[in-house]
Amino acid sequence: MGKKLAQDSSATFKGIIYQFYEALDWCFELSKEQSLYFEKYGDIAITDSINIEVKQYKENLTDSHENLWNTLSNWTKPPFDHTRYQKLLLITTQPIGPKSHLINWNQKTLKERVSVLREILESRKQKGALSISQSFIFDKMNDPDFLSVIEKFELFDCSPGLNEKFDQMVNSRAKHVGVLVKNREALIQSLLGFMMTPKVVVGNGWSISESEFSIELEYLSEKFKTNSRVFPSKSDVAEVLTKLTGNELYIKKLKDIEYEEIIVEAHSDYAQALTIIGNDFEQGIRSQNYATFSEEIFRDFNRQYRYALRNSKGTIADSQNFFDTVQSSEPPNLIGYEHKPYKWFRAGVIHINMDDPQQALKWKLK
C-alpha cells in the first residue's frame, strides 16, 4: 500500500467499531422492557439503568488525562440527565497509571472520591494547568448534583482491546447460546451487522430493545445450529430426581416385567430427557423437529413390539429381552444436530411416554 492520507481517520473508526463491540456485549445483559441506545444519550445508554462512556486509548489513564475529565464534565452539563441512570460507567482500554490517585476508585467512598478529585485539581491549579473541563469540575466540587454523579461513577480500566474484545464475545457470548466453535465467529459478525441495519439505525433511532435483540439472537442461533449443533449432554437433575416417588406409571411397567434392577437407570434417563425437552424443545422449529423425532421413535417401537410379540413364548424373560433390544438400538436422527441423540435420551423419551396413561404403551409382551 502507499503512504497514509494526510487526514487518516482509521484510528477514529477503530474507536467507533470498539463502541459497537461494547454495545453488542451489553445487549446480552438487557432485561425485559429495557432498550440499549447507541450514540443517543452518550456512547451507550440502557433504559433506567446504566450510561456508559467507552474509550480506546493506548497511553495510561493518568490523573490529568482528558478522558476522565471530559467524561465527568459531559455527565454534569445539560442536557445530560444523570437522574435517569443508576450507574455511570467509564470503560477504557487504558490501564490506570501506577502513580495515579484513581487506583481502586470503585472501592472508595463518596467522601474519598471527592477528596481525590479535589487533591488532583488543586495541585494542577497551583501549576496553572487546569483544562477547560477541569476548571468546570473544580467549580462544581460542592454542587449536590455533581456529588450525585461522582457517587454513581465507576471506572473500569484495562478493558480488552479491539481484537481481544471480539474474541471474548466469540468465546463467551456465542458459546453460551450453544453454537459450535466453527460458527461462533459468524454469529457475532451477524449480530454486529444487525446493529447497523436500517431498522436499527433509522427506524429505531439507533436503539435496540431487549425483545428485538432476543428475537434476532434466537433466529441467528438457530441458523448457525442447523445441521451443526452438538446434542445437549447430561446435566444436574438432582432436583427432578427428588420429586420422583417410585410409584410412577413408567416404573410400574418395569415392575410388570420384573426388571427392578434398571429402575435407577430409568429414573435418570427420564429426568435427563425431561430436562432437555423443557430447555430445548418446547417451542419453535425445535419443537417441530422433536415431534418428528418422537414419532419415529414410536414407529420403531411399535414395529419391534409386534415382532417380539409374534416370537414370544409368554415368559418374563422375553419382555426383558424386548426392553433391552429397544433400548440398545440406534436412535433416529433429530433434525438440527450433527449426530444422533444419545441412547439415554431416546430411553428417557420412551419412559416419559410410558408414564402417560392415555397411551397404550407397555413392555410386557401379552
C-alpha positions in Angstrom: 0.0 0.0 0.0 1.0 3.6 -0.5 1.5 6.3 2.2 -1.3 7.2 4.5 -3.6 10.1 3.7 -2.8 13.4 5.4 -6.2 13.1 7.2 -6.1 9.4 8.2 -9.3 8.6 10.1 -8.6 4.9 10.7 -8.0 5.4 14.5 -11.3 7.3 14.8 -13.2 4.5 13.1 -11.5 1.9 15.2 -12.9 3.7 18.2 -16.4 3.7 16.8 -16.1 0.0 15.9 -14.9 -0.6 19.5 -18.1 1.1 20.8 -20.1 -1.3 18.6 -18.4 -4.3 20.2 -19.0 -2.9 23.6 -22.7 -2.1 22.8 -23.3 -5.6 21.5 -21.8 -7.1 24.6 -24.2 -5.1 26.7 -27.2 -6.2 24.6 -26.8 -9.6 26.2 -27.3 -8.0 29.6 -30.6 -6.3 28.8 -33.6 -7.1 31.0 -37.2 -7.3 29.8 -38.6 -4.0 28.7 -35.1 -2.4 28.5 -33.5 -0.9 25.4 -30.0 0.0 24.5 -29.3 3.3 22.8 -26.1 3.9 20.8 -24.7 7.4 20.5 -28.0 9.0 21.5 -27.6 9.7 25.2 -23.9 9.2 25.2 -21.8 6.3 23.9 -24.1 3.6 25.2 -27.2 4.0 27.4 -29.5 1.4 28.9 -33.1 2.3 29.9 -33.3 3.4 33.6 -30.1 1.6 34.4 -26.6 2.5 33.1 -24.9 5.2 31.0 -21.6 4.1 29.5 -18.7 6.0 28.0 -16.4 3.8 26.0 -12.8 4.9 25.2 -10.0 3.3 23.3 -6.6 4.8 24.1 -3.1 3.4 24.2 -1.4 5.6 26.9 -2.0 5.2 30.7 -5.1 6.8 32.3 -3.3 9.4 34.5 -4.8 11.9 36.9 -4.8 14.7 34.3 -5.9 12.7 31.3 -8.7 14.3 29.2 -10.6 11.0 29.0 -11.6 11.3 32.7 -12.3 15.0 33.0 -14.2 15.3 29.7 -16.4 12.4 30.7 -17.2 13.8 34.1 -17.8 17.2 32.6 -20.2 15.8 30.0 -22.2 13.9 32.7 -22.5 17.1 34.7 -23.6 19.5 31.9 -27.1 19.8 30.5 -28.8 18.4 28.6 -27.4 15.2 30.1 -29.7 14.0 32.9 -27.9 11.6 35.2 -31.0 11.0 37.3 -32.2 8.6 34.6 -29.4 6.2 35.5 -28.4 4.2 38.5 -24.8 3.9 37.3 -22.4 5.9 35.2 -19.5 3.8 33.8 -16.3 4.8 32.1 -14.9 1.8 30.3 -11.4 2.3 28.8 -8.7 0.2 27.3 -6.2 2.3 29.3 -4.5 1.0 32.4 -4.6 3.4 35.3 -1.2 4.9 35.8 0.9 3.4 38.6 1.1 6.7 40.4 -2.5 7.8 39.8 -4.8 8.7 42.6 -7.6 6.8 40.7 -6.3 3.4 41.7 -9.1 1.4 43.5 -11.6 4.1 42.6 -14.6 1.8 42.7 -13.9 0.8 46.2 -13.7 4.4 47.5 -16.5 6.1 49.4 -18.0 9.3 48.1 -16.0 11.3 50.6 -12.8 9.6 49.5 -13.6 10.1 45.8 -14.3 13.8 46.2 -11.1 14.2 48.2 -9.1 12.5 45.4 -10.6 14.8 42.7 -10.1 17.9 44.8 -6.4 17.0 45.5 -5.7 16.4 41.8 -7.4 19.7 40.7 -5.8 21.9 43.5 -2.4 20.5 42.6 -2.9 21.3 38.9 -4.4 24.7 39.7 -1.3 25.7 41.6 0.7 25.0 38.5 -1.8 27.0 36.4 -2.5 23.9 34.2 -6.3 23.4 34.5 -8.0 22.4 31.3 -11.5 23.7 30.4 -13.1 20.5 31.7 -11.1 20.5 34.9 -11.9 24.1 35.6 -15.6 23.3 35.1 -15.4 20.4 37.5 -13.4 22.5 40.0 -16.2 25.0 40.2 -18.7 22.2 40.8 -17.0 20.4 43.6 -19.6 21.3 46.2 -22.6 21.1 44.0 -25.0 18.3 45.2 -25.8 17.4 41.6 -22.2 16.9 40.9 -21.7 14.8 44.1 -24.6 12.5 42.9 -22.7 12.0 39.6 -19.5 11.1 41.5 -21.4 8.6 43.7 -22.7 6.8 40.6 -19.4 6.9 38.7 -17.5 3.6 38.3 -14.2 3.3 36.4 -13.2 0.1 34.5 -9.6 0.3 33.1 -7.7 -2.3 31.1 -10.8 -3.3 29.0 -9.9 -5.7 26.3 -8.7 -4.1 23.0 -10.4 -4.4 19.7 -9.2 -7.9 18.8 -9.5 -9.2 22.3 -13.0 -7.8 22.7 -14.2 -9.6 19.6 -12.5 -12.8 20.6 -14.0 -12.5 24.1 -17.6 -12.3 22.7 -16.9 -15.2 20.3 -15.6 -17.4 23.1 -18.2 -16.5 25.8 -21.4 -15.0 24.4 -21.6 -17.3 21.3 -20.6 -20.3 23.4 -23.4 -19.8 25.9 -26.1 -19.9 23.2 -25.0 -23.4 22.1 -23.3 -22.5 18.7 -20.5 -24.8 17.7 -16.9 -23.4 17.7 -16.8 -23.2 13.9 -19.9 -21.0 13.8 -19.3 -18.7 16.8 -17.4 -16.0 15.0 -20.1 -15.9 12.2 -22.8 -15.4 14.9 -21.0 -12.4 16.4 -20.3 -10.9 13.0 -24.0 -11.3 12.1 -25.2 -9.6 15.3 -22.8 -6.7 14.6 -24.3 -6.5 11.2 -27.8 -6.5 12.6 -26.9 -3.4 14.8 -26.1 -1.5 11.6 -29.3 -2.3 9.7 -31.7 0.5 8.6 -34.3 -0.8 11.0 -32.0 -0.2 14.0 -30.2 2.9 12.7 -33.0 4.7 11.0 -36.2 3.1 12.1 -35.4 2.9 15.8 -33.1 5.9 16.1 -30.2 3.6 16.8 -31.8 1.8 19.7 -32.3 -2.0 20.3 -34.9 -3.3 22.6 -34.4 -6.5 24.6 -37.2 -8.2 22.7 -35.8 -7.2 19.3 -32.3 -8.4 20.3 -33.7 -11.7 21.7 -35.6 -12.4 18.5 -32.6 -11.7 16.3 -30.3 -13.8 18.6 -32.7 -16.7 18.6 -33.0 -16.5 14.8 -29.3 -16.4 14.2 -28.5 -19.0 16.8 -31.0 -21.4 15.2 -29.4 -20.7 11.8 -25.9 -21.5 13.0 -27.1 -24.5 14.9 -28.9 -26.1 12.0 -27.1 -29.3 10.8 -24.2 -28.5 13.0 -25.2 -28.5 16.7 -24.0 -30.9 19.2 -26.8 -32.6 21.1 -27.1 -31.5 24.8 -25.1 -33.6 27.2 -26.3 -34.7 30.7 -26.9 -32.0 33.3 -27.6 -31.9 37.0 -31.1 -33.4 37.5 -30.9 -33.9 41.3 -33.9 -31.6 41.8 -36.0 -33.6 39.3 -35.0 -36.9 40.9 -36.0 -35.8 44.4 -39.6 -35.4 43.1 -39.8 -39.0 41.8 -41.5 -41.4 44.2 -41.0 -44.8 42.5 -44.8 -45.1 42.1 -44.8 -43.5 38.6 -46.6 -45.4 35.8 -43.4 -45.9 33.8 -41.8 -47.6 36.9 -44.9 -49.8 37.4 -44.5 -51.0 33.8 -40.9 -52.0 34.6 -42.1 -53.9 37.7 -44.6 -55.7 35.5 -41.7 -57.4 33.7 -39.8 -57.9 37.0 -37.0 -55.6 35.9 -36.4 -53.7 39.1 -32.6 -53.7 38.6 -32.8 -51.0 35.9 -35.2 -48.6 37.9 -32.4 -46.3 39.0 -31.1 -46.0 35.4 -34.7 -45.5 34.2 -35.2 -42.6 36.7 -32.0 -41.0 35.5 -32.9 -41.3 31.8 -36.4 -40.0 32.5 -35.1 -37.0 34.4 -32.4 -36.1 31.9 -34.8 -36.3 28.9 -37.5 -34.3 30.7 -34.9 -31.5 31.5 -33.6 -31.4 27.9 -37.1 -31.3 26.4 -38.1 -28.5 28.7 -34.9 -26.5 27.9 -34.6 -27.1 24.2 -37.7 -28.4 22.6 -40.7 -26.6 24.0 -41.2 -24.1 21.2 -40.4 -23.0 17.6 -38.8 -25.1 15.0 -37.0 -27.3 17.6 -40.4 -28.3 19.0 -41.5 -29.4 15.5 -38.2 -31.3 14.9 -38.6 -33.1 18.3 -42.1 -34.1 17.4 -40.8 -35.7 14.2 -38.1 -37.5 16.2 -40.6 -38.8 18.8 -42.9 -40.1 16.0 -40.0 -42.0 14.5 -39.1 -43.5 17.9 -42.6 -44.9 18.4 -42.9 -46.1 14.9 -39.8 -48.2 15.5 -41.1 -49.2 19.0 -44.4 -50.5 17.7 -42.7 -52.4 14.9 -40.3 -54.0 17.3 -43.2 -54.8 19.8 -45.2 -56.6 17.1 -42.1 -58.6 16.0 -41.3 -59.5 19.6 -44.9 -60.4 20.4 -45.1 -62.8 17.4 -42.0 -64.6 18.6 -42.7 -64.5 22.4 -43.3 -67.7 24.4 -45.0 -65.6 27.0 -42.2 -65.5 29.5 -41.0 -62.6 31.6 -37.5 -63.1 30.0 -39.0 -62.3 26.6 -40.3 -59.0 27.8 -37.0 -58.2 29.4 -35.2 -59.1 26.2 -37.6 -56.8 24.3 -36.8 -54.0 26.7 -33.0 -54.4 26.2 -33.4 -54.7 22.4 -35.3 -51.4 22.2 -33.0 -49.5 24.5 -29.9 -50.8 22.7 -30.9 -50.0 19.2 -29.8 -46.8 17.4 -32.0 -43.7 17.9 -33.4 -42.0 14.9 -31.9 -38.7 13.7 -33.1 -35.4 15.1 -33.1 -32.5 12.6 -30.6 -29.8 13.5 -27.9 -31.9 15.1 -24.7 -33.3 13.6 -25.0 -36.7 15.3 -27.9 -38.8 16.5 -29.2 -38.1 20.0 -27.8 -40.3 22.9 -29.4 -43.6 23.6 -30.2 -42.5 27.1 -32.2 -39.6 25.7 -34.2 -41.9 23.5 -34.7 -44.2 26.5 -35.9 -41.2 28.6 -38.4 -40.2 25.9 -39.9 -43.6 25.9 -40.2 -43.6 29.7 -41.9 -40.2 29.5 -44.5 -41.6 27.1 -44.8 -44.8 29.1 -45.8 -42.5 32.0 -48.8 -41.2 30.0 -52.0 -43.2 30.9 -53.6 -42.0 27.6 -51.1 -44.1 25.7 -51.3 -47.9 25.4 -47.6 -48.4 25.7 -46.1 -51.3 27.7 -43.0 -53.5 27.9 -44.9 -56.7 28.7 -45.5 -59.0 25.8 -49.0 -60.2 26.0 
